[in-house]
Amino acid sequence: MKKTFVTLGIISCLLAGCQNKQQETPPMCEQQENQVVATIMARRSIRKYKPQPVERAKMDEILKCGINAPNGQNKQSWEVRVVDNPVFMAEIKDAMAKGHPDMDPEMIKGCFRGAPTMMFIARARSYDFSAYDCGLMAENMMLSAWSMGVGSICLGSPVRFLTDNEACAPVLQKLGFSEDYELCLCVGFGYADEAPAAKPRDWGKVKYVD
Ligand SMILES: Cc1cc2nc3c(=O)[nH]c(=O)nc-3n(C[C@H](O)[C@H](O)[C@H](O)COP(=O)(O)O)c2cc1C
């Protein structure tokens, strides 16, 4: 009898543990053959890059995919600046470090994750959905990049480091966004020098409601 209680206790503990764990995504089925699905499932954020920037002709293709993203009322409420000049990138990193004298400069400079081609995306302040437009644009570019063998990383932290201090005003000005626009997202591109594993996803966040 005592043994039965102990066994039941162990089983219920294991079940409780399972409920706290993230629910795994169901296995892929025939969609694995679909190139778009395959690209979406294979993409990873890349945080280690080879030094050469992405060829501009390839970046043009990626940018074309970006501006063809769905966007609110087709307002295209974004502006995009691409920086692949290491001298200007160094200027930007120096300004960010200067703007945060209390922080480790190497940590600040590392927030671009070493991507040799950096994209700065600004949103129109006057349009309440512009941040979504920028996010959808960024995803189109990251997926198309991956399909062409180009790695990428979406970056929020440089936005904070660039916009919360006066020292970065000159480099922001040099990026030349229009008056009504503010920096919203950065996306780094380059050739991957690592092959990270997929991060787990929680299928439990998804429900069909009848
Ligand atoms: C809005 C946003 C901001 C992000 N900011 C950063 C960042 O500042 N630094 C970083 O290393 N990764 C950043 N990431 C990347 C996420 O950490 C990454 O997408 C997530 O861990 C899932 O991994 P995966 O992209 O490889 O699937 C950001 C992603 C998004 C969408």
The ligand as a MOL file (V3000), in Angstrom:
LIG
                    3D

  0  0  0     0  0            999 V3000
M  V30 BEGIN CTAB
M  V30 COUNTS 31 33 0 0 0
M  V30 BEGIN ATOM
M  V30 1 C 12.8860 43.4430 -30.8070 0
M  V30 2 C 14.1170 42.5650 -30.6500 0
M  V30 3 C 15.2290 43.0560 -29.9880 0
M  V30 4 C 16.3610 42.2570 -29.8570 0
M  V30 5 N 17.4690 42.7870 -29.2660 0
M  V30 6 C 18.5880 42.0430 -29.1710 0
M  V30 7 C 19.7630 42.6160 -28.6210 0
M  V30 8 O 19.8070 43.7830 -28.2410 0
M  V30 9 N 20.8670 41.8310 -28.5470 0
M  V30 10 C 20.8630 40.5300 -28.9910 0
M  V30 11 O 21.9050 39.8730 -28.9010 0
M  V30 12 N 19.7510 39.9640 -29.5250 0
M  V30 13 C 18.6220 40.6920 -29.6300 0
M  V30 14 N 17.4970 40.1430 -30.2070 0
M  V30 15 C 17.5200 38.7590 -30.7330 0
M  V30 16 C 16.7670 37.7970 -29.8120 0
M  V30 17 O 17.5120 37.5820 -28.6460 0
M  V30 18 C 16.4870 36.4750 -30.5640 0
M  V30 19 O 15.6860 36.7170 -31.6760 0
M  V30 20 C 15.7960 35.4410 -29.6500 0
M  V30 21 O 16.6340 35.0490 -28.5990 0
M  V30 22 C 15.3720 34.1720 -30.4100 0
M  V30 23 O 16.4920 33.5610 -31.0450 0
M  V30 24 P 16.5020 33.2900 -32.6210 0
M  V30 25 O 16.3630 34.6340 -33.3140 0
M  V30 26 O 17.8450 32.6520 -32.9180 0
M  V30 27 O 15.3730 32.3880 -32.9430 0
M  V30 28 C 16.3640 40.9290 -30.3680 0
M  V30 29 C 15.2400 40.4590 -31.0430 0
M  V30 30 C 14.1360 41.2600 -31.2090 0
M  V30 31 C 12.9610 40.7360 -32.0030 0
M  V30 END ATOM
M  V30 BEGIN BOND
M  V30 1 1 1 2
M  V30 2 1 2 3
M  V30 3 2 2 30
M  V30 4 2 3 4
M  V30 5 1 4 5
M  V30 6 1 4 28
M  V30 7 2 5 6
M  V30 8 1 6 7
M  V30 9 1 6 13
M  V30 10 2 7 8
M  V30 11 1 7 9
M  V30 12 1 9 10
M  V30 13 2 10 11
M  V30 14 1 10 12
M  V30 15 2 12 13
M  V30 16 1 13 14
M  V30 17 1 14 15
M  V30 18 1 14 28
M  V30 19 1 15 16
M  V30 20 1 16 17
M  V30 21 1 16 18
M  V30 22 1 18 19
M  V30 23 1 18 20
M  V30 24 1 20 21
M  V30 25 1 20 22
M  V30 26 1 22 23
M  V30 27 1 23 24
M  V30 28 2 24 25
M  V30 29 1 24 26
M  V30 30 1 24 27
M  V30 31 2 28 29
M  V30 32 1 29 30
M  V30 33 1 30 31
M  V30 END BOND
M  V30 END CTAB
M  END
